[in-house]
Amino acid sequence: MARQHLPLERTKEAISDLLGVKCSTGFLDDVYNQGAKGLSTFIDEVTSQLTRAEVVHFDETSIKVKKARHWLHVASTKELTLLHANRSRGKGAVEALGVLQALVVFQYMTLWQCT
């Protein structure tokens, strides 16, 4: 679902077509949420390492979530990548990544000074 960016309805159809198994979108949503909860320790560790990194790259791109525009924010180093979807493109959305340290420079312009 997530890796292929398939909507739940399409995932349900694919499981039925490929495996001959009927499932509901509610079941798939539950599977997705359980998987996300299982990643919390991992995400905390990635966030911690990004916070301590000397240089972190930040970027964003627009995505559709239930036909509404959202922003997929990324914080990354050579070894680590953290993604976060948010309805906002602004500072609050980037701060929600949890890795802002001191200074963020965007396209050669100082965008935010954080303490």
N, C-alpha and C positions, 0 to 999 in steps of 0.2 A: 504494500500500500504506500508506505512513506517513501521508500527508495525510488519507486517508479512514479510517484506523485499521482497515483490512481485514486479517484474519488471512491468512497465506500460502495456506492451503487455499482460502479464498474468492477470493483474487486469482487463483490458478491457474484456478479455475472461470470467473471473469470473462474472463480472457484467452482461454480456450477458447471461451466463448460469443460474445464480441465479435469475436475475430479468427480463430477457427477454428484456433488454434495450440495444440498440446499442449506444456506445460512442467511441470517438476517444482517442488516447493516448495524443493528444494535449489538449483535454478537461481535462483529468486526470492530466496532468502536470500543467495546470492552477489552478485546485483545490488544488493541492499539494503546489504550490507557494503562493496562497492566504492564505492557512492555516499557512504556515511558516511566512508570514508577520504578521499575527495576533498574533503570539507568541513573537514578538520582545520585548515588554515590559516585559513579563514574563522572557525571556532569559536574558535581562539586569538585572533584579532583582536577578536571580539565580547567574549570573556572579558576581554581587556586593557582594552577601553573601559569595560566595566561596572565593573571594578576601580577605574578612575580617575574614575568618575562621582560627582558630589556626593551624589546621592540614588538609591538603587536599591530597587525594590519586590521583596519576596520573597513567594511564596505556594506552596501545594501543593494538589493534589487527588488523590483516589485513582483508580487505573485498574486494569484487569485485564490481566495478562500471563500467557498460558497458564493462565488461570483462577485465578491467584494474585493477591492484592492487592499492588500496588506503589503508589508515590507519584510523581506527576509534579510535580517542583519547578520553579519558574520564578523567574528573576531578570530584572527588566526596568526600562527607563527609557522615556521617551516614544518614543525612536527604536530601542531595541534590546530583544530578547527572547532569553533563553537557557533552554532546557528540558532537564531531566535526569530520567530515570526511575530510581528506586531502590527496593529492597525496604523501606527504612527511611524513617520520617518524621522522624527525629531530626536532631540537630546534624551528625553525620557526613555525612548525605545532603546537607544544605545546603552543607556545606563542600566536598563533591565537585563542586559547581558551579564552584568555584574563584574566586569573586568576593567572598567576605566580606572586608570592609575593616577596620572598627573596631567598630561597634556595630549590632546588629540589634534593631529594636523590632517586636514583633508584637502587634497588637491592644492598643495602648497599654501593653504590659508589656515591660520589658526581658527578652528571652529569653536572649541570650548576650552576653557581653563577650569580644571576641576581640582578640588582640594582633597 
